[in-house]
């Protein structure tokens, strides 16, 4: 059965990564990932759930297949831009409006900016916490810390992956102070007088 074969291959691949001299181990819940800090970056780090990160990344399966990257996402949008620029059937105003939206979309695809915990790969979140703004990290993770038993596009179910992440910027989340709780007045239940039966 393919998922079992992939699971076995992935575990063996992760074990081989563990033998590298330049990687660190990190236990997350009941699973282990391995990471290598290519550039530590600044002291400004994302540590809280509401911290916002701007980043670029590329991801590969254990089989060496690139499954996703921010550059690839941006290139797909740029293709749409080129196609729209060549379209002579659309009015200038409408084309300019659509081009502006696509340019904005391309920039967001090339360098997403999201709250830390909105990144859908748990292992990547943990790896990003290890570097500061301007830093780079490579992280090898088992399926449990990646896309799990469901997989994702080119990532098969139960497949381990490796991601190279550049953390371009970190903005600390704003702490929202808890509103001071107002003391509630005690509710006094007045007994109802018993009406005499007629």
N, C-alpha and C positions, 0 to 999 in steps of 0.2 A: 504494500500500500504506500503511495507516494508521500503523504504527510509523515508517516513513520520513518521512511527513508531520509526525508529532508531533515527531520528532527535528529536522527542519528548522525547525519553528515554535519549538521550545524553544531552539535555538541562536540564532535571531534575537532571541528574547525576552531571553535572557541578555546578548546584545550590547547591547540597548537599556538594560539595567540598568547596564552598564559605563559608559554615558554620564552617569549621575547624578553630580552634584558631591559628594554626601555619602557615597559608598560607598568601602570599601577593598577591595582585591583580595588574594586569598590563593591561592597555588598549592599544591595538595595532590596529590602524585604527579604525574600528567600532566594534571590537570584544574584548572580555575580556578573558584573561587566568589567571590561578592561579599558583603560584610557591612557593616552599619551599627550601631555601638554606640549604643543609645538611652540607656543608663545603664551606666557602667563597673562599678558595684558596689564592693565592698571589695577589699582586697589579697588576700583568701583566694581562691585560684583552683584549679580542678581541672586538674592537669597530668599526673598519672600515671594509668595504666590502672585502678588499684585505688582511686582517689579516688571517693567516693560523692557523688552530686548529687541534690538535690531540685529539681524544676522544674515549670513549667507551659508549655504551648506550644499554638499553633494553626498549622496548615499549609494552604497553598493551592496549587493547580496554577497553571501559567502562564495557564490559561484562566479563572482567578478562582474556581475551585470549591474550597470548603473540603473537604479530604479527611479531616482528623482534628484533634481538639483534646482536651486533658485535660478541659476543661469539658464537652465533648460526651460523653466517656466517663463522667464522673461523673453527668451528667444521665440517661444510659441506666440507670445503677444506681439512681438516685433514682426512676425510673419503676417499677422492680421493687419498691422499698420501698413506694411508694404503693399498688401493686396488692396487695402482701402485707398491708398495714395494713387494706385493705378486705375482705380474705378472712375470712369468719366461719366457715368450715368447719374451720379448723385450731385445735388446742388452744392455749391461751394460752402455755404453756411452750415448745411447739415454735415458735410464731410469734415469741416473744421471742428465742429462740436464733437463728433465721434472720435476724431483723431486725438483731441485733447483728453478725452476719457480713456482711450487706449494707452496713451503715453503715461498717464497717471497709474493705470493698471500695470504697465510694464515696470515702472519704478517700484511699485509695491511688491511685484513678483520677484524682482531682482534682489530686493532687500526688505523682507517683511519686518514689520514692527508690531509685536503682539505682547500681551501679558505672558510671562514665563510659562505658566501652567496651561496656556492654550496650545502649546506645541504638543502634537498628538503622540509623540514618542517618549515614554517615560525615561528611558535611558539617556536620551539626548538632553532632557531637562536636567538630569543629575550631572551630566558632563558640563553643561553650560555654567553650572554653579561653581565649577572648579577653576574658571578663568574670569578675568576682568575684561572691561571694555578694551577692544583692540587685540584681544587674545585669540588663539586658535587651539583647537583640541581635536584629536581623532579618538573616536570611541567605538569599541567592538561590543556588541550586545547580543544576548540570546533573544529568541523570539518573545519570551515572556516580558522583556523590557522594550520590545520593538512593536511589531504588528500582530504578535500572538498567533493563535490557531486560525485566524481568519485571513491573514496575509494582507497584501495591498498592492494592486497592479502587478508589477514584476516580482514582488516579494511573495514567495509561496507560503502556504500555511506552515507554521512552526519553523520558519527560516530565520537564522541569525543574520545580522547586518553589520556594516561598518559605516560610520558617518564622519565626514570631516566638516567641522563647524568653525566659522569665523564669527566672532561676536563683535560687531562694529560699535554698538553703543548699549549702555545700560542706564535706564532712568528709574530711580527708586520710586516705588509706589507711594501714593499719599495715604497716610494713616487717617482713617476716618474716626474721629473721637466718638466714643459711645455717648449718647445723650444721657444726661443725668436723669436717673429714674426718679420720677416724682412719687413721693409717698402717697399711697392710696388711703382714702378714708375707709375705716372699717365699716362694713355693711352690717347694720344691726337689723335683725329680723324681728319686727314687732309681732307678738302673738295676736292673732285675730280673736276678737271676743266671740265666745260660743253663743250662737243664737238659740234661745230657748225654743224647744219644739212646741208646736201648737197642738 
